[in-house]
Amino acid sequence: MKEFSLRLRELREKQCPVRSRKVTSELCGLHPDAVRRYERGEAVPDAKALEAIADYFEVSMDWLWRGENFKKSP
């Protein structure tokens, strides 16, 4: 969870340095406090929210949540 929070914060600050957490939340179609709560580790996103954030930042859900890209089993 901590790693997810850090990745989300780094993505937001790197790609949108002047955009607030509230605006980022709204652009992802989430509650205005969602990104703030995720970055602080106060809440865990459900699958729909995780997908919305990943789509917004154009990263995979797997990378956003686990820090690695999906790998197929042999």
SERO-4910 file (N, C-alpha, C, O; in steps of 0.05 Angstrom, whole numbers):
BEGIN
 pado doro    nc1    nc2    nc3   cac1   cac2   cac3    cc1    cc2    cc3    oc1    oc2    oc3
  Met    A     16    -24      0      0      0      0     17     25      0     12     44    -15
  Lys    A     38     25     16     55     49     18     68     54     -9     70     77    -18
  Glu    A     76     33    -23     89     37    -49     69     49    -69     76     66    -85
  Phe    A     44     39    -68     23     51    -86     20     80    -81     20     96    -99
  Ser    A     19     88    -56     16    116    -48     38    133    -59     34    155    -70
  Leu    A     63    122    -57     86    137    -67     86    139    -97     92    160   -108
  Arg    A     79    117   -111     78    118   -140     57    138   -150     62    153   -169
  Leu    A     34    138   -137     13    156   -145     22    185   -141     19    202   -159
  Arg    A     34    191   -119     43    218   -114     65    227   -134     64    249   -145
  Glu    A     84    209   -139    105    215   -158     94    220   -186    103    238   -200
  Leu    A     75    203   -194     62    207   -221     49    234   -222     53    249   -242
  Arg    A     33    240   -202     18    266   -203     37    289   -203     34    308   -218
  Glu    A     58    289   -186     76    311   -184     94    314   -209    101    336   -217
  Lys    A    101    291   -221    118    292   -245    102    301   -270    111    318   -285
  Gln    A     78    290   -274     63    296   -298     46    321   -295     41    335   -316
  Cys    A     38    328   -272     21    351   -268     30    367   -243     15    368   -224
  Pro    A     54    379   -243     65    391   -219     48    412   -206     50    416   -182
  Val    A     32    426   -221     16    448   -209    -14    439   -205    -30    454   -194
  Arg    A    -20    415   -213    -48    406   -211    -52    395   -182    -36    379   -172
  Ser    A    -74    404   -170    -79    395   -143    -90    366   -142    -97    355   -163
  Arg    A    -89    355   -119   -100    328   -115   -130    328   -121   -140    308   -133
  Lys    A   -144    349   -114   -172    351   -118   -179    350   -148   -196    336   -157
  Val    A   -165    367   -163   -169    368   -192   -162    341   -205   -177    332   -223
  Thr    A   -140    329   -197   -133    303   -207   -154    283   -202   -162    267   -220
  Ser    A   -165    283   -178   -187    264   -171   -211    268   -189   -222    249   -200
  Glu    A   -218    293   -193   -242    299   -210   -237    291   -239   -255    282   -252
  Leu    A   -212    296   -249   -206    288   -276   -207    258   -280   -211    248   -302
  Cys    A   -202    243   -259   -203    214   -259   -232    204   -255   -237    180   -256
  Gly    A   -250    222   -249   -278    215   -244   -282    204   -216   -301    189   -212
  Leu    A   -265    212   -198   -267    202   -170   -277    224   -151   -279    248   -159
  His    A   -283    217   -127   -290    236   -106   -268    257   -103   -244    249   -106
  Pro    A   -274    282    -98   -253    302    -97   -231    297    -77   -208    307    -81
  Asp    A   -236    282    -56   -215    276    -36   -201    250    -41   -183    242    -26
  Ala    A   -207    235    -62   -197    208    -67   -166    207    -69   -154    192    -54
  Val    A   -155    223    -87   -126    222    -91   -111    230    -65    -91    218    -58
  Arg    A   -121    250    -51   -109    258    -26   -109    234     -6    -88    229      7
  Arg    A   -131    221     -4   -133    198     15   -115    175      6   -104    161     23
  Tyr    A   -113    170    -20    -96    148    -30    -67    155    -25    -51    138    -17
  Glu    A    -59    180    -31    -31    188    -27    -22    187      2      1    181      8
  Arg    A    -41    192     20    -34    192     49    -37    164     61    -30    160     84
  Gly    A    -47    145     45    -50    118     55    -74    115     73    -76     96     88
  Glu    A    -93    134     71   -117    133     88   -139    115     76   -158    107     90
  Ala    A   -136    109     50   -156     93     36   -143     77     15   -121     83      5
  Val    A   -156     56      7   -146     38    -15   -167     40    -38   -191     37    -33
  Pro    A   -157     44    -62   -176     46    -84   -188     19    -91   -175     -1    -89
  Asp    A   -213     20   -100   -225     -5   -110   -215     -8   -139   -201      9   -150
  Ala    A   -222    -30   -151   -212    -36   -178   -220    -15   -199   -205     -7   -216
  Lys    A   -244     -4   -196   -254     16   -214   -238     42   -212   -230     54   -232
  Ala    A   -232     50   -187   -216     74   -182   -187     70   -192   -175     88   -204
  Leu    A   -176     47   -187   -149     41   -195   -147     42   -226   -128     52   -237
  Glu    A   -167     31   -239   -168     32   -268   -170     60   -279   -156     68   -298
  Ala    A   -186     77   -266   -189    105   -274   -163    120   -271   -156    136   -289
  Ile    A   -149    116   -249   -123    129   -245   -102    120   -265    -88    136   -277
  Ala    A   -101     94   -269    -82     82   -289    -87     93   -317    -69    100   -331
  Asp    A   -113     94   -324   -120    105   -351   -112    134   -353   -101    143   -374
  Tyr    A   -118    149   -333   -112    178   -333    -82    183   -337    -74    200   -353
  Phe    A    -65    168   -322    -36    172   -324    -23    155   -345      1    156   -349
  Glu    A    -39    139   -359    -29    122   -381     -7    102   -371     14    100   -384
  Val    A    -13     89   -349      4     68   -339    -13     44   -334    -38     45   -334
  Ser    A      0     21   -331    -16     -4   -326    -25     -4   -296    -12      7   -279
  Met    A    -48    -17   -292    -57    -21   -265    -37    -37   -249    -33    -32   -225
  Asp    A    -26    -57   -261     -6    -74   -248     18    -57   -238     27    -61   -216
  Trp    A     28    -40   -255     50    -23   -247     42     -4   -225     57     -1   -205
  Leu    A     19      8   -228     10     27   -208      7     14   -181     15     26   -160
  Trp    A     -5     -9   -180    -10    -23   -155     15    -37   -144     21    -35   -120
  Arg    A     29    -52   -161     51    -69   -151     79    -59   -159     98    -69   -148
  Gly    A     80    -40   -177    106    -30   -185    120    -46   -206    144    -43   -211
  Glu    A    105    -64   -219    117    -80   -240     96    -84   -262     72    -83   -257
  Asn    A    106    -90   -285     87    -95   -307     79   -125   -307     93   -142   -296
  Phe    A     56   -130   -318     45   -157   -318     63   -175   -334     73   -168   -356
  Lys    A     67   -199   -324     83   -219   -338     67   -244   -339     57   -254   -319
  Lys    A     64   -255   -363     50   -279   -368     66   -303   -357     90   -304   -359
  Ser    A     51   -322   -345     64   -346   -336     70   -363   -360     55   -364   -379
  Pro    A     93   -378   -359    100   -395   -382     80   -418   -386     83   -434   -404
***
